[in-house]
Amino acid sequence: MEEIETYSNQLHALARECVEAEISAFVLLRDRLEEHDEVTLSVVDLRGDLLSGTDEESVISLLTTGYFSELVGKRRVAAFVVCIEMEREVSNLTLERRFEPYHGTQPLFSRLPQFLSATVNNKLLPYELLGHHRGDGVTKVGTSFLRFDPFLHSSIVSWSRSTFPGLPLFLRLDPYFVKDEEPSVRLQEAILIPADPSWWVNLNLYPRQTTGAAYWIEPPTDPRDNPQDYWDFHVRHLRRLEVHAGRRGPDYFTMMVEELADLREVEGFLLGRVIHWDTTEPRGKAVEAANVKHLDLAVNLYRGSDAEVRVGQNLAHGRVQDATLRTHLLRIEGIRANAVLAFAQQFFQSKSLLRDWFNDQFGAAVE
């Protein structure tokens, strides 16, 4: 037990170094091992003493990559296990920060205290406070470099502002990212550029009527059968897209959509990307003429029993388990209702789930 506790403490210390230096666990571990750092080597050796058959099986495919080639035998296997466990610890440390409400002791508001009074419910900031932003979401305010929350792709912000100029737009900045010097450009995965979603006819639900839908990714065993589904299921751990819409009265319609990624085995949580929007337009109103009160992009994180309960539920049937942690990323007001689908194309990760939803509900394919 003493060895396990010692290893856990050392792993946590290395992970915190990664968070503070904003580098990956792999980069820190690789550099330290190449420098023959004695402390890091002792962590690897300690993990080597605790190796199990399951540990070795979990990294066997990584041994062909050539990484950590300066190590041999059990020590090299242990290095891969340490790297994976460090990445998991780094993820847990940074996730806690990413779901925090805004408060005055965070670096962003210590540097720019005037921003705190401008927040919307300590969650979001008006877009107008920011300067021009780079393609990776880094923006300069005064002499400080800030960035969008990593969950929020910068292209969504750029598209929102250019497509709906002048409309109220709010977004989440990373409250722990404040730099005096311009940081290197961070690569972001390209996302789908949305077409004009003009296929939605009207908001044809009666008062107190609701509707729902759910779409699953079937787990393909061979990537050659369906490469996109294989990637979404086995790498991104995406599982379902669930939809619920309802009209609570003659002048109020609302819809919520959640895409679920089941990361319980690798990260210990269930992650949901959420779009919620509402409108006061009546039944039969053409969506290209229907105004949305507001549209929110948010992220739900479910842990422990919350995750277990949520997995067994379906948003299509109505209310589901509250998330353990939740953070809002973006809010825009006054857009047309048909733009909701363009936001979905950019925010949700699974093309196959989007394709199934769009084909089923709107009769339009996603390319």
N, C-alpha and C positions, 0 to 999 in steps of 0.2 A: 504493500500500500504506500510506503514511503517513497519508493521509486516512482510510482504513478503520480503522486502529488508533486514530487520534484519536477517531473517531466511536464506536467500540466502548467505549473508556474512558469517554467522556462519558455514553453510554447507561447503562453499568453504574453510574456515580455517581448518575444520576437514579433508577435502579431501586432502589438501596440507600436513597435518601431515602424512596422510597415504602414500603419495608419497615419502616424505622425509624419513620416517621410513621403507618404502618398506613392508608394511603390508596391508592386505585387509581392506576395510571399515567395514566388519563384525567383524573382530578381534578387531579393535580399539573400535568400538561401544560396543561390548560385554564386553570388559575389563573395559571400563570406567563406564558402567552401573553397573557392578558387584561391582565396587569400590564406587558406589553412588556418582560419580563425579557431582557436582552441575551444572557446565557449560554444560555438556552433557545432563543432565536431563532437563535443561532449553530449550535446542534446541529441544528435543523430545516433551516437553510440548507445545512449540510454534508451532511445526508442528501439534500437536494434535488439536490446536485451528483452524487450517486451513484445517482439514480433510474434504473430500467430500465423497459422496457415491461411486464414482469411485475409490478413493484411497482405501477404505475399501475392495471393490471387488477385487482389484489388489493383495491384500496380504492375502485374506481369506484362501487360500490353505496352506499358511505358518504357520498359527496359530497352526496347528497340530504337528509342528516339535518339540515343546518344547523349542525353543530358546526364550530368553528374558522372561523366566518364572517368574522372580522376579517382573515383571511388570504386571499390570492387566488392563482390560477394554480398554478405548480409548488410554491410554498411551502405552500399548503393541502394538496396531495396529500402532500407530504413529512411534514406534521404527522400525518396519519393513519398513515403508515407508521411514524413514530417511536413513535406511541402503541401500535401493535400490537407492535412489537419491544420496547418497554419492558414491556408486560404479560407478554410471554414471559420476559423477564429477571427480572421480579419473581416470576413463578411458579417459575422455576428456583431463585432464592435462597430462597424460602420453603419449597419442597419439601425441600431439603436439611435444613432445620431440623426439618421435620415427621417425618422418618424417623430422627432421632437417638435413640439410647438415652438414657435419663436419666443425667445426671452432675452433679457438685456445682457446676460453674461456670455452669450455666444459671440465668437470673434467678429461676425458680421456687424452686430449691433454695438459692440465695444468700439469698433472703428467708425461706424456710421450710426450714432445713436438716434439721429433724426429719422432713420428708416423705421424704427420700432413703432413710432406713433402713426406711421403711414400704413402699417399692416392691416389686412382684413382679418379680424378675429385671430390674430397672431398666427396666421397660416400662409397668407399670400401677400405679394407686394405689387403695386401698380407698375405696369410695363413702362410708363412714362418716366419713372425714376432712373431707368437704366440708360446707358449709352449704347452705341452700336455694339452688337455682339458678333463674335466669330462663329465659324461653322461648328465648333465644338461646344458652344454655349458660354464661353468666357467673355465677360463684358468688363469695361473699364468705367469706374465712377470716380471722378477726381483723380487721385494718384493710386487708387486701389483697383486690383483686378479681382473680380468676383466671377461666379459661374452659376448656371442653372443647376437645379437638383439633377443628379445623374439619371434618375428615372425618366426625366423629361427631355426628349430628343429636341435639339435646337431647331430642327427643321419644322417641327410643329409650331413653334413660336413664330418663326419667320413666315410660314404660310398663313398663320392666323392674322398676323399684322398686315401682310400684303393683300390678303383676300378680303379682310374686313377692316379697312382703315378707319380710324376714328371711334370704333366701338370699344366699350370698356373691356380691358384685358388685364388679367392679374396672373402672376405666376410665382412659383417657389424658387428662391435662390438657396444654394447650399450655405447654411449659416456658419459652417466651420471652414469655409474656403475664402480666405482673404490673403492676397499676395501683393507685395510691394513691387516685384518685378514680373514682367509678362511671362507666364508659364509656356512651356512647349505645347504645341497643338496636340490634342488628344484625338485619336482616331475614333470615329463613331460609325457604327454599322449603317449602311445606306438603308433608307426606308422608302416604301412605296409612295410615289407621287400620285395623289388622288385625281381621278377624273371627276368631272362634274356629275354628281349623283342625281340625275334628273328623273329617275324612274319611279319615285315614290309618289303615289297618286294623291291620297288625302288621309286625314286623321280619323279614319272611319270606325271609331269606337263609341258606343253609347255610354251615358253616365253610369258609373258603378260597374262597368264592364271591364274585365282584364283579359290579357292574353299573354302567353309565354311560349318560349321555345328553348331547346338545348341541343348542342351539337358536340359530338365526341370525336377524338382522334383514336381510331383503332390502332393498336400497337403492331406495326409491321415488323416481321422478324428479319427480313432481308432488305437492306437499303436500296437494292436495285428494283424492288417492286414499286416503291414510292419514295424517292429520296427526300422530298420535302416533309412528308409525314414522319419518316424515320428520324430526320433531324429534329423536328418539332417535339417528337415524343421522347427520344432517347437522350438528346443533348439539352434541349430547352425545358424538357419535362412538362410540356404543355398537355393539358388533358381535355378541358371543356370550355365552351362558350355558352353562357346562359343569359337569357333575355326575359325581361318582364316589363309589360306596358299596361297602363290602365288609365281610365278616365274617372276621376273622383267626383266630378260634377260636370254640368254643361260647359263650364269655362275653365276646366283644368285637366290637362293631359300630362302624364309623366312616363318616362322610360328609363330603365336601368339595364346596363349590359355589363357582365363581368367575365373576363377570361382568366381561367385558373391554371396555374402551374404548380404541380405537386412536387415540392422540393424537400419533403419530409425526410427521405432517406439520405439525401446528400447535404442538406443545410438545416434540417429540423423544423421547417415551416412550410405552409401553403401560401402562395402569393397570388393575389388577385388584382388585375388591372381593371379599373372601373370607369365607365362613362355614365353619367347621369344628366338628364336634361328634362326641362318641363316647359309648358306653354299654356297660355290662357285662350288659345284659339279654339273655336267651336268644332264639333264634328263636321266633316265634309270639307273643311278648309284645305285648299291645295297647298301642299308642303312648300312649293316654291314661293308661296305668298305668306306662309305662316311664320310668325316671329317667335323665337325662343326667348323665354325669360332669362334663363342662364344655362350654360353647359359647363359641367365640371369634369376634369380628369383627375382621378385619384388612384391610390394604391392601398390595398388591404393586405395585412400580414396576419395570418392565423397560426398560432402556436398551441401545442399541447391539446387539451380537450376542445379548444375552439376549432382547431384544424380537424379533429376527428368528427365533430358535429357537422362542420361545414361540408366536408367531403360527402357525408350521407344526405345532404340536402340538395335542393335544386331551386335556383332563383325563379325558374319558370313557374313554380307553384306559389310564389309570393315571398314573404319576409324570410330571411335566413339569419344564421348566427352572426352576431356582431364580431368584427375583427378584433384581434388582440391589440394591434396597432394600425393606425390609419393616417395617411397624410394626403393633403390635396396638392396637386401639382400645377393646375391651370384652371382659370375660370374666365369665360367670355360671355358677354351679354348682348342680346339683340340680333343674333345671327338668324338666318333663315333655317327652317327645320331640315331641309334636304342636305345641309352642310354637315349634319350629324354623322352621316355615313363616311364623309371624307375624313373626319376626325378619327373614326373607327379604323379606317385603312392605315392611318399613320401611327396610331397608338397601340393597337393590338398587334401581337407578334406572329400569330399563326395565319398564314395565307390560306391554308386548307379550311380552317374553321370559319374564317371570313367568307370564303367562297361558298361554303355550305349555307351560311346564314343569308348572304345576299341572294343567292339563287332561290332559296326557299321562300324568303319573305318579300323580296323586292323584284325577283325575276331578272337579275342582272349578274353577269359573271365578273369575277375579279381576275384580272390578267396577272 
